[in-house]
Amino acid sequence: MRFIHLSFILLSSIVSIAQIGGSSAFAFALIENNARHTALGGVSITNTDHDPAAGFQNPALINHQMHNYASLSYANHVADINYGFGSYGKTIDSLYAMSFNIGFYDYGNFIRTNNAGDIIGEFDATDYTFQVGLSRKVTDKITVGANGKFLYSVYEAYVSTAGGIDLGGQYANDDKLMNVGFLIKNMGYQFIRYSDDSPRESIPFDIQASISKKLAHNPLRFTLTLHNLHRWNNSYVNTNTRNKEIDLETGIVKNQNLSFGDKAMRHVIFNTEFIFSDNFQIRGGYNHQRRAELGPENRKASTGFSWGFSIGVKKLMIGYGSAGYFPGIASNYFSVSRDLSSFKQRVK
């Protein structure tokens, strides 16, 4: 029993981004869902194209270019976590567009033991997310949207479900080559608890804002994203740090004395894209919170940095994204998207 609870806590900590450890369940609801978002630092709520996977991050990014486009992604995440994601876009009329998304996390097999530590078998653990998004074009420059999601977790005999809503907006000024995005993410409620004795837990709420600017007559586009805007102190106290201070009366590690600048930077994700054409793009990102909290003190190396690219090959858009979580440990995403309309025309 204790081993199962411990495994759940560890898994939530491994896959969680931009969330103080242990403050919510369903941490997978914050994870990036395709190669592009991975390469851009884990969050991308401002810029969009024909890939319907963008609507998973911000429903306001769902647009008419996504009509009948399908997107598939696979990732070998940290600690050999396998992730799969699928998305489909559909236009309703001149104002409304929709996206349908499904994703899963397979954490593999675990050894089951009794209270005495004897091995009595194995069990597995899996998370699922089902999401439907709807966007509406308010003006030529402003789009708003909403996502409805259902979260389902199965850890051995422990099952939990939850529902959530995302509310987003996008302002796109094509004349100035500037986009602005805003998102209220994961407003939700846990329907079924992991056990009747456990308290009802929250899902990982987040407020995000982002602005991007593309240079005229230049392939460069820069984006600044802020996350966890509802919480100023977004830092995690590393109890294993070498330079730690312990309260002699309680034996508890005291909070780290972070500077104003360090606390502010833990809300920041910065990325850039080289948009050579619609069929060839190179991307890079930097997530300061990942670097500050996941990298070891003496050798952070590539922790917090991410990169990737996308290339069009025979009507397929193929993407790759890699994000550093620890020196020598990276999350690798592979994505492919295609216009199913052109496929049907060719078959006909």
C-alpha positions in Angstrom: 0.0 0.0 0.0 2.7 2.5 1.0 4.7 1.6 -2.1 1.8 2.4 -4.4 1.2 5.8 -2.8 4.9 6.6 -3.0 5.0 5.6 -6.6 2.1 8.0 -7.4 3.9 10.9 -5.7 7.1 10.2 -7.5 5.4 10.0 -10.9 3.6 13.2 -10.4 6.8 14.9 -9.4 8.7 13.6 -12.5 6.2 14.7 -15.1 5.0 18.0 -13.5 6.1 21.3 -15.0 5.5 24.8 -13.7 3.7 23.3 -10.6 4.9 23.2 -7.0 5.4 19.6 -6.1 2.6 17.9 -4.3 0.1 20.7 -4.6 -2.3 18.9 -7.0 -3.1 15.6 -8.7 -3.3 15.0 -12.5 0.0 16.8 -13.1 0.1 15.4 -16.6 -2.6 18.0 -17.6 0.3 20.5 -17.8 2.6 18.6 -20.1 3.4 19.6 -23.6 1.6 17.5 -26.2 3.7 17.6 -29.4 7.1 18.2 -30.8 6.6 22.0 -31.4 5.6 22.8 -27.9 8.4 20.7 -26.5 11.0 22.6 -28.6 9.5 25.9 -27.4 10.0 25.2 -23.7 6.8 23.4 -22.9 4.2 26.1 -23.3 3.0 27.7 -26.6 -0.2 29.7 -26.3 0.3 32.5 -28.8 1.2 31.3 -32.4 -0.7 28.9 -34.5 -0.8 27.3 -37.9 -2.7 24.3 -39.5 -1.8 21.8 -36.7 -4.8 21.1 -34.5 -2.5 20.2 -31.6 -2.1 23.9 -31.0 -5.7 24.0 -29.6 -4.7 21.6 -26.8 -2.5 24.4 -25.4 -4.8 27.3 -26.0 -8.3 26.9 -27.4 -8.2 30.3 -29.0 -5.5 29.0 -31.4 -8.1 26.7 -33.1 -8.7 28.1 -36.5 -10.1 27.4 -40.0 -6.7 26.3 -41.4 -7.0 23.2 -39.2 -10.1 21.9 -41.0 -9.8 18.2 -41.6 -6.1 18.2 -40.4 -5.0 15.4 -38.1 -1.9 15.3 -35.9 -0.2 12.4 -34.1 2.6 12.6 -31.6 4.7 10.1 -29.7 7.3 10.7 -26.9 9.7 8.7 -24.9 9.5 10.9 -21.9 11.7 11.1 -18.8 12.1 7.8 -16.9 10.9 5.8 -20.0 7.4 7.2 -19.8 5.6 6.6 -23.1 3.2 9.3 -24.3 0.9 9.3 -27.3 -1.3 12.1 -28.5 -3.8 12.6 -31.3 -5.7 15.7 -32.5 -8.2 16.5 -35.2 -9.5 19.9 -36.4 -13.0 20.7 -37.8 -14.5 24.0 -39.1 -18.2 24.6 -38.2 -18.8 27.8 -40.1 -17.2 31.2 -40.8 -16.9 32.0 -37.0 -16.5 28.7 -35.2 -13.9 25.9 -35.3 -13.3 22.8 -33.2 -10.6 20.4 -32.2 -10.8 16.9 -30.7 -7.8 15.6 -28.7 -6.9 12.4 -26.9 -3.7 11.5 -25.1 -2.2 8.9 -22.8 0.8 8.4 -20.5 2.0 4.8 -19.9 4.3 4.6 -16.9 5.2 1.0 -17.4 5.1 -2.0 -15.0 5.9 -1.8 -11.3 6.7 -4.5 -8.8 3.9 -5.2 -6.3 5.0 -6.1 -2.8 3.2 -6.7 0.5 3.9 -4.9 3.8 6.8 -7.2 4.5 8.5 -6.4 1.2 7.8 -9.7 -0.5 7.2 -9.5 -4.2 3.7 -10.7 -5.1 3.4 -9.6 -8.7 3.3 -6.5 -10.9 1.0 -3.7 -11.7 0.8 -0.8 -14.2 -0.1 2.9 -14.2 -1.6 5.0 -16.9 -3.1 8.4 -17.3 -5.6 9.5 -20.0 -6.9 12.9 -21.2 -9.9 13.5 -23.5 -10.4 17.1 -24.7 -12.8 19.0 -27.0 -12.1 22.6 -27.9 -14.2 25.4 -29.5 -13.0 28.7 -30.8 -14.9 31.8 -32.0 -13.5 34.6 -34.1 -14.8 37.9 -32.4 -13.0 40.3 -34.8 -10.4 40.0 -37.5 -7.7 40.2 -34.8 -9.3 38.7 -31.7 -10.2 35.0 -31.2 -11.5 33.4 -28.0 -11.9 29.7 -27.1 -12.7 27.1 -24.5 -11.6 23.6 -23.9 -13.5 21.0 -22.0 -11.5 18.0 -20.7 -11.9 14.7 -18.9 -9.0 13.3 -17.0 -8.7 9.6 -16.1 -6.0 7.9 -14.0 -5.5 4.2 -13.2 -2.7 3.3 -10.8 -3.1 -0.4 -10.0 -6.5 -0.7 -8.3 -6.6 3.1 -7.6 -8.8 5.0 -10.1 -9.5 8.7 -10.2 -11.4 11.0 -12.6 -11.6 14.8 -13.0 -13.1 17.4 -15.3 -11.6 20.7 -16.3 -12.1 23.8 -18.5 -9.5 26.1 -20.3 -10.5 29.6 -21.3 -8.2 31.4 -23.8 -7.8 34.4 -26.0 -5.6 35.5 -28.9 -4.9 38.9 -30.4 -3.2 38.6 -33.8 -1.9 41.8 -35.6 -0.6 40.7 -39.0 0.4 44.2 -39.9 2.8 44.5 -37.0 3.7 40.7 -37.1 2.7 40.5 -33.4 0.6 38.0 -31.5 -0.6 38.0 -27.9 -2.1 35.1 -26.0 -3.8 34.7 -22.6 -5.0 31.5 -21.0 -6.7 30.3 -17.8 -5.9 26.6 -17.6 -7.4 23.7 -15.7 -10.3 25.1 -13.8 -11.7 21.8 -12.6 -12.9 19.3 -10.1 -12.0 15.8 -9.0 -15.1 13.6 -9.4 -13.7 10.2 -8.2 -10.9 10.2 -5.6 -8.1 7.6 -5.6 -9.6 6.1 -2.4 -12.5 6.9 -0.2 -10.2 7.9 2.6 -8.1 10.3 0.6 -9.1 14.0 0.4 -10.4 15.5 -2.8 -7.5 17.0 -4.7 -7.3 19.9 -7.1 -6.0 19.7 -10.7 -3.0 21.8 -11.7 -4.5 25.3 -12.2 -2.4 27.8 -14.2 -2.7 31.3 -15.6 -0.5 32.1 -18.6 0.2 35.1 -20.9 2.4 35.4 -23.9 3.6 37.8 -26.6 5.5 37.1 -29.8 7.0 39.3 -32.4 8.3 38.4 -35.8 11.0 40.5 -37.5 10.1 42.0 -40.8 12.2 40.7 -43.8 13.7 38.2 -41.4 12.9 34.5 -40.4 13.3 35.2 -36.7 10.3 35.2 -34.3 10.7 35.8 -30.6 8.2 34.8 -27.9 8.1 35.6 -24.2 5.7 33.5 -22.1 4.8 33.9 -18.4 3.2 31.0 -16.4 1.8 30.6 -12.9 0.8 34.2 -12.8 -1.7 33.5 -10.0 1.2 32.6 -7.6 4.2 34.9 -7.1 6.4 32.5 -5.2 6.5 29.6 -7.6 9.7 28.1 -6.3 10.3 24.6 -5.1 12.5 24.0 -2.0 15.1 21.3 -2.7 15.6 19.4 0.5 18.7 17.7 -1.0 20.6 20.8 -1.8 24.1 21.1 -0.3 23.7 24.6 0.9 20.6 24.1 3.0 19.6 25.5 6.3 17.7 23.4 8.8 15.5 24.6 11.7 17.2 23.2 14.8 13.9 23.0 16.7 11.7 21.3 14.1 14.4 19.7 11.9 12.6 21.0 8.8 14.6 22.6 6.0 14.0 26.3 5.9 12.8 28.0 2.7 15.4 29.1 0.2 16.1 32.8 0.3 15.7 33.5 -3.4 16.2 36.9 -4.8 13.4 38.9 -6.5 15.0 38.3 -9.9 15.2 34.5 -9.4 11.5 34.3 -8.3 10.5 36.4 -11.3 12.5 34.3 -13.7 10.8 31.1 -12.6 7.7 32.4 -14.3 9.5 32.9 -17.6 9.8 30.8 -20.8 11.7 32.3 -23.7 11.8 30.9 -27.2 12.7 31.7 -30.7 11.8 30.3 -34.1 13.6 30.5 -37.5 10.6 30.4 -40.0 12.4 29.8 -43.3 9.1 28.7 -44.9 5.9 26.9 -44.1 7.7 23.6 -44.7 10.9 24.2 -42.8 11.3 25.7 -39.3 13.9 25.5 -36.5 13.0 26.2 -32.9 14.7 26.7 -29.5 13.5 27.5 -26.0 14.6 28.1 -22.5 12.5 27.3 -19.3 14.2 28.9 -16.3 12.1 27.0 -13.7 13.2 23.6 -15.1 16.9 24.7 -15.1 16.7 26.1 -11.6 14.9 23.2 -9.9 15.7 20.1 -11.9 19.4 20.7 -12.7 22.1 19.6 -10.1 23.8 22.5 -8.3 27.3 21.8 -9.8 26.4 20.8 -13.3 23.2 22.0 -15.0 24.5 21.5 -18.5 21.5 21.6 -21.0 18.8 21.4 -18.3 16.0 23.8 -19.1 17.0 24.2 -22.8 15.0 22.7 -25.6 15.2 22.6 -29.4 13.5 21.1 -32.4 12.5 21.5 -36.0 9.7 20.7 -38.5 10.0 19.8 -42.1 7.4 19.2 -44.8 7.8 15.9 -46.8 5.2 14.9 -49.4 2.2 16.7 -47.7 3.3 15.5 -44.3 4.6 17.9 -41.7 7.1 16.0 -39.6 8.3 17.5 -36.3 10.9 16.7 -33.6 11.4 18.3 -30.2 13.8 17.6 -27.4 13.8 19.1 -23.9 16.5 18.8 -21.2 15.2 17.8 -17.8 18.6 16.7 -16.3 22.2 16.4 -17.7 22.1 13.5 -20.1 18.3 13.0 -19.7 16.0 14.5 -22.3 12.4 14.2 -23.4 12.1 13.4 -27.2 8.9 14.1 -29.1 8.0 13.1 -32.6 5.0 14.5 -34.4 3.4 14.3 -37.8 0.4 16.1 -39.2 -1.5 15.9 -42.5 -4.5 17.4 -44.4 -6.9 14.5 -44.7 -8.8 16.3 -47.4 -5.9 16.1 -49.8 -5.5 12.4 -48.9 -9.1 11.7 -49.8 -8.8 13.6 -53.1 -5.8 11.6 -54.1 -7.5 8.3 -53.3 -10.6 9.3 -55.2 
